[in-house]
């Protein structure tokens, strides 16, 4: 068994233990209401955090250049490279 398979087996066992523990906490423990409230809070908080992160990224990222400016730059670069390249030698 290589290292990746070992890590995969540990993750599989940890997830099974986690599901069993969560089942016990939600259905068999006296703290089931607190566990459900915490679970809902963490899930909603995570979604809102991701939305906030996307909003922050959109708000702080500068807008891209218009396509017209990019086309002009490409045309100028192609003109400059044509002017700099020497003509091919005459064929013999």
N, C-alpha and C positions, 0 to 999 in steps of 0.2 A: 504494500500500500504506500503510495507516494504521499508527499506533504499535502497536496491539494485534496486528495481523497480523505485524509485524516481530518483536515479542517472542515470538509463537507460533512463528515460523520458527526463531528462535535456540534456543528450548527444544527443538524437535523435533530440530534438528541436534545439540545438546548431548546429548540422550538417546541418539541413534544412536551418537555417538562414545563415550558412556559404556558402552553395551552392547558395542560392539566391544572397548573397552579391558578390560572385565570378562571377556569371553570369552577374550581373550589371557592375562590374568592367571590365570584358573582352568585353562585347558586347555593353554596353550602355554608358560607361564613356569615356571622352576624353583621359584617361591615359591607354588605353587598350594595347598599345605597351609596356609600362613600366611594366605593370602587367604581361604580357606574358613573358617578359624577366626575371623578378624576379622569376616567377614560374619555368621557365626552369632552371635558375641558382640554385635555391634552390633544385630542384629535382636532377639535375646532381651532385651538391655538396654533397647531402646526399648519393648518390650511391658511389661517389668517397671516401667519408669519411668512409663508411662501408668497401669498398675494402682496404683502408689504414689500418683500424683497424684490419682486417683479416691478412693483410701482416705483420703488427707489431707483432701480436700475434704469427704468424708462425715463424717470425725471432727471437723472444726472448724466445720462449718456448724450453727447452732442449729436445733433442731427447729421445725417450723411450729406455729402456734397450732392448738389443736383446733377443729374445725368449730363446735362449740357456742359457743365464745367469739366467733368471727367472726359467727355468727348473732345473738348478743345485741348485739354492737356495731352491727350493721346495723339491728336493731330500735330501739335507742336513738337512732341517728342519724335514722331515719325519724320517730320520735316527736318529736324536737327540731325537725325541719324542719316538721312539721305544726303544732306549737305556734307557731312563729315566723312562718309565712305568714299574712297577714291574709285574712279571708274575701273572696270576690269581691264587687264592688259589685252592688247590686240592679239587676235589669234593668228597663228603662223601658218 
